[in-house]
């Protein structure tokens, strides 16, 4: 049976299902790529890049083609999404529905990081006050911890923090979760191979039996950074991969391939680790290998000295900080000296040596537990793991510190952030990559059996050049490229409006633009009709300023996204208001510009207050800009404009979510018509009608209501 026949047979079983030509084309494209893998060469022929506009039904397409091919080749199928929310949608909705309607039977599971699961051993210790002093003793949390324990013991909860039966505050999580270094593994009384009671290990064991694993970008990247098969229970060579929301993958990778630590705090942690290994009060050793312990203490002393040397040097140079930041790249700051470079090497060497020594001590303690249960040893292992995680952060950061900037494909960014902690100077040392293309090509694309990467926003116009560069796909000889047509009738169902503002939201015109924007919004925002409006800002201060300047009558209809508000709760309140036949307006930031689904009357007007250029000059972007220019590139045209284009497409994509949607997009930024680059942005948008009809939204609302 062909994949096309499978598609028609399955969709015929789904009530009211509309077969979409673009969806079938996507199924065929993935199948053609996956079914014809050259197992001898991972040169790009095993990869496909698919832009699937909103309404394509891409989840169904890649589930069908992915599971079909994985079954035939006896491989697993890994689906990676941008967020845990999208993970949940696939796990709780899309996969069960596919199985129900297709008749295909396969086992699927959800892969999340260790910090998402309860550690029963840590919980026990926290209830008994063991280890609480390491994290927080400011508040009495025993009652809350007891309730958590009761729910888990009675089987009312599986230990997944996202499904917790009661709210678990962020300050409580360190008391009930652990990282990989703190984990006792199979020496833990809760994780015996015959009868494991550990939520994380139970999930890991279950995933080994799964045909389909749903994960997120951060976890996938952590796995490939570790060589594959370390976080996920399978190596890239043994699975088909689908990267959904692939336009976000590079930014997640940049965040993942980064290290940081606080200098003064780290000195204290290293010294505490040394005292744990050899107690100076009574000269007692954490394990019976005296030579190993003495060597680790010596390495800890070396590392603490290097950290202190760097701290003192940075403190002496506090006057050269720019807005609390000192960039440590030769070409951007003269403050970097040979002395600083030498300290980088010292940090890399001594931290790596200490990591190795502490890991060896861990092995000694775990071997001891194999023969006898010893609560003191267990407690020491937990504490040692805590300190080892901190030292490992130093090592990871130092690796980026010592890497040279002469690579054609990357330049590392290094900087120090000045912080005030408890009235004392503290400095946060940060280092990481500015471009991940070469790393992804080396660590993932060259190793994965086959992969499809998909999103509604991948191409700029008709070209995939920018996203291929960002993803490292440009380094491969051949990659399948597919740009699917939209199934929506944009010209009849939507219109684009660009008001004739006198001022642009540029720095020199910021104040008059703000007045003009406020006046315009007060005139066009919906006061009466029972539909939703989404107003998108890309600066929190501008959102607040605009809201404050609007009439009180209008303010009462606005739901404001704040740093304390939950997007889910805001959306729920918005829908409830509209369902009660009242108008509702959301003032949202970046997180509302993508991944938000407000169909039909819940969103009939999307207002983009300004073009989403990234004006924040963080050290990473400054280094990246310098690097692009050094490679004879144009940072604005090669990086800034394409990124803005993708963000804008995502933002306006909040309007039309299905075939029956109507509405208007308004862009309050005259640069899209006055600047030469504006045509690139406009030509990348869906084919909205440009024939202005002031009654369009009201007429469309009447159609939806009827």
C-alpha positions, -999 to +999 in steps of 0.1 A: +000+000+000+013+035-009+016+064+015-010+082-007-035+054-002-028+054+035-036+091+036-069+087+018-079+057+038-071+073+072-087+107+065-118+090+051-124+077+087-124+111+102-157+130+104-158+163+087-121+160+077-111+182+048-084+166+026-059+193+018-037+190-013-008+207+006-011+182+035-008+152+011+021+170-007+039+172+027+032+136+034+047+126+000+077+150+005+086+134+039+081+099+026+103+105-005+130+118+017+127+091+045+122+061+022+152+068+000+180+073+026+215+066+015+228+048+046+264+052+035+264+090+033+247+115+055+252+144+030+219+161+032+199+138+010+184+124+042+171+158+052+141+178+040+131+214+048+094+220+046+075+253+049+040+244+058+016+274+061-009+276+089-038+252+081-017+226+063-022+201+091+015+194+094+013+174+126-009+148+109+014+148+079+047+141+097+031+116+121+018+096+092+050+097+071+074+094+101+057+065+118+053+046+085+089+048+076+102+042+111+082+010+113+095-003+080+132+005+090+128-006+126+138+029+138+122+051+164+105+083+154+115+114+175+094+146+173+110+177+187+089+208+195+098+243+207+080+242+240+066+218+266+031+232+257+034+220+221+048+187+235+016+183+255-006+190+225+011+163+205+011+138+233-024+145+246-043+153+214-025+147+180-010+112+185-041+097+203-063+110+175-040+097+148-040+062+164-078+063+168-085+072+132-057+053+115-059+020+132-021+021+134-008+008+167+024+021+182+036+031+216+045+067+223+060+086+252+070+120+264+107+128+271+114+157+294+144+167+315+152+153+349+142+186+366+106+180+355+102+149+378+100+144+415+129+128+432+115+107+461+149+105+478+153+143+477+118+148+490+124+125+519+156+143+528+139+177+525+110+166+548+136+156+574+154+189+569+183+172+552+197+194+526+172+223+531+200+244+545+218+240+511+190+258+493+166+277+515+155+278+551+137+311+549+102+297+548+085+268+565+076+244+537+072+211+556+034+211+552+036+215+515+063+188+512+042+164+532+012+169+509+034+163+479+047+131+494+011+119+503-002+125+467+027+105+453+026+077+479-012+072+473-007+069+435-026+101+428+003+116+410+029+101+386+057+125+398+057+147+366+058+183+379+036+195+350+008+172+363+013+180+399-020+180+419-010+212+437+010+243+427+047+238+432+065+272+435+099+276+418+116+280+453+102+246+462+115+227+432+151+224+444+138+206+475+120+179+454+142+176+423+178+168+415+202+170+386+222+141+371+252+145+394+231+144+425+212+113+414+223+080+431+212+060+401+206+023+408+221+027+443+191+047+453+166+028+474+138+042+452+154+030+420+160-007+423+160-024+389+134-049+400+110-024+415+118+012+406+098+040+423+116+068+406+094+088+382+123+098+360+138+064+357+104+048+352+098+072+323+133+065+309+126+028+310+092+032+294+108+053+266+130+024+256+099+005+245+083+035+227+081+037+189+075+074+190+091+099+214+079+135+218+106+158+232+115+195+231+143+213+214+162+220+246+163+183+256+172+172+220+201+197+220+213+186+254+214+150+241+234+157+209+258+179+229+265+148+250+271+127+220+236+113+215+219+086+235+228+103+268+196+122+275+173+105+251+174+067+252+184+063+215+212+076+193+206+098+163+216+070+139+187+049+152+159+073+147+139+094+122+136+130+134+110+157+129+119+192+141+087+212+144+088+249+147+122+247+131+126+284+128+132+285+166+157+257+166+189+279+161+179+302+190+174+273+213+208+259+202+225+292+209+211+292+244+220+256+248+256+260+237+264+285+264+280+285+298+279+309+328+287+311+364+290+337+392+326+343+402+324+350+440+297+324+445+317+298+426+348+304+448+326+296+479+312+265+463+346+252+453+359+258+488+329+240+503+334+211+479+370+209+492+358+208+528+333+181+520+360+159+504+384+164+533+370+178+565+396+202+579+381+201+614+389+164+620+409+156+588+383+130+578+380+118+542+348+114+522+360+080+509+388+056+517+410+066+487+431+092+505+454+099+475+423+106+453+408+129+479+440+148+485+445+153+447+409+166+444+415+191+472+447+203+455+428+208+423+400+226+441+426+250+456+441+257+421+406+264+408+397+287+437+429+306+432+423+311+395+387+322+402+399+347+428+426+360+406+401+367+378+377+382+403+403+406+417+414+415+381+379+423+370+371+443+401+402+465+394+388+471+360+352+479+370+356+514+355+357+500+320+323+484+322+297+497+299+262+496+315+274+468+337+289+447+309+325+441+299+329+422+266+360+400+266+366+398+228+398+413+214+381+431+186+354+447+208+371+456+240+407+466+247+403+453+283+412+418+273+448+411+280+472+382+279+468+379+316+431+374+312+436+348+284+461+329+306+435+328+334+409+314+309+433+285+303+439+280+340+401+279+346+396+254+318+424+231+330+418+232+368+380+229+365+383+199+342+408+183+365+385+189+395+355+175+376+374+143+369+386+139+405+351+145+419+336+120+394+361+094+405+352+100+441+315+096+432+322+062+416+340+052+448+310+062+469+285+045+446+305+012+447+304+014+485+266+016+483+264-015+462+276-036+492+258-018+520+232+009+526+249+039+543+229+070+548+260+091+555+274+080+521+241+087+504+240+122+519+276+128+508+269+117+473+240+141+471+261+171+484+290+161+461+267+160+431+255+195+440+291+208+439+300+188+409+272+205+389+286+239+398+322+229+388+309+215+356+293+248+348+327+264+351+342+238+328+316+243+302+320+281+303+358+279+302+356+257+271+340+286+252+364+311+268+395+294+254+381+287+219+396+309+192+377+333+171+394+324+138+368+299+127+351+308+095+318+295+108+316+309+143+329+334+168+324+328+205+311+357+227+326+362+261+315+388+286+312+397+323+280+411+339+284+432+370+258+424+397+252+436+432+246+408+456+240+415+493+258+448+490+289+432+475+302+432+440+295+400+421+304+392+385+287+368+362+310+353+336+292+342+304+305+326+272+289+309+242+286+307+205+270+333+183+262+309+154+254+272+157+253+261+121+286+243+121+278+226+155+244+213+143+259+201+110+286+182+130+267+170+160+232+162+145+227+164+107+258+143+099+246+116+124+209+114+123+194+087+101+169+111+085+151+143+094+125+167+084+124+203+096+092+221+093+075+254+103+051+279+089+079+304+086+112+292+070+115+309+037+122+346+030+101+351-001+107+319-020+143+312-007+155+291+022+190+306+023+188+323+056+173+294+076+197+270+060+226+291+071+213+294+106+207+256+108+240+247+092+222+230+063+241+252+039+272+231+048+257+199+032+257+191-005+220+186-009+189+192+012+153+187-001+134+221+000+096+222-002+075+253+001+038+243+003+010+265-010-015+279+015-050+265+015-065+298+027-083+324+005-064+354+020-076+381-005-113+374+003-109+366+040-085+393+051-071+427+045-038+445+053-039+481+065-009+503+069-020+536+085-004+568+072+016+577+102+037+608+101+063+593+123+082+561+125+091+542+157+128+550+154+148+564+183+148+600+171+110+600+166+100+578+195+079+603+214+058+617+185+053+582+172+041+571+207+015+599+207+004+591+172+001+554+180-019+560+212-043+583+193-048+558+165-055+529+188-080+549+208-099+555+175-097+520+159-099+496+189-132+478+193-155+491+220-187+473+212-187+442+190-182+407+206-149+398+189-113+397+200-084+420+191-047+412+195-023+442+198+014+431+196+042+451+212+079+442+211+089+463+240+074+460+275+078+497+283+060+507+251+031+484+260+028+499+295+031+535+282+005+530+255-020+514+280-016+542+305-023+569+278-055+553+265-090+564+278-102+545+309-132+533+290-109+514+267-085+503+294-113+484+310-116+462+278-079+454+277-062+423+291-026+433+297+003+408+295+027+415+324+058+397+336+036+381+363+007+371+341+001+336+327-006+335+289-029+305+293-050+323+319-050+355+298-063+336+268-089+318+288-102+351+302-102+366+267-122+337+253-147+338+282-153+375+276-159+370+239-182+341+246-202+364+268-208+386+238-184+413+249-153+428+231-119+418+245-085+432+236-052+416+244-020+437+247+007+411+243+045+408+238+067+385+219+052+353+233+018+362+219+033+367+184+037+330+178+021+297+189-011+314+200-043+300+184-073+323+186-096+312+157-128+328+144-143+356+166-115+353+192-092+373+170-105+393+141-079+421+142-042+418+147-024+451+152+014+451+150+026+483+167+061+483+151+083+461+131+099+435+153+136+445+148+158+434+177+171+467+191+186+451+222+224+451+217+234+422+240+270+410+239+262+380+218+246+400+191+274+426+191+300+398+186+278+382+159+275+415+141+312+421+142+318+385+130+294+389+100+311+421+090+345+405+093+333+378+068+323+406+044+286+402+052+260+429+057+246+424+092+213+442+085+205+425+053+220+391+062+208+387+097+186+415+111+161+418+083+156+381+078+150+376+115+125+405+115+108+391+085+102+357+102+090+374+133+066+395+113+052+365+094+047+347+127+029+378+142+004+383+113-001+345+113-022+349+145-051+361+123-062+334+099-061+300+116-085+280+094-106+282+062-135+300+079-115+328+096-118+364+086-101+395+098-077+425+094-040+429+100-028+465+108+009+474+107+015+507+125+050+512+111+054+533+080+089+519+073+072+490+055+063+514+027+089+542+031+121+521+034+136+502+005+137+470+026+099+473+032+091+455+000+110+425+011+089+423+043+056+429+025+063+404-003+069+377+023+035+381+039+004+362+029-017+376+001-038+399+022-061+422+003-046+457+000-080+472-010-090+491+022-125+486+034-133+505+067-163+481+073-144+449+066-141+437+102-178+444+110-189+427+078-166+397+085-179+395+121-215+393+107-204+364+085-189+345+114-219+351+136-243+339+109 
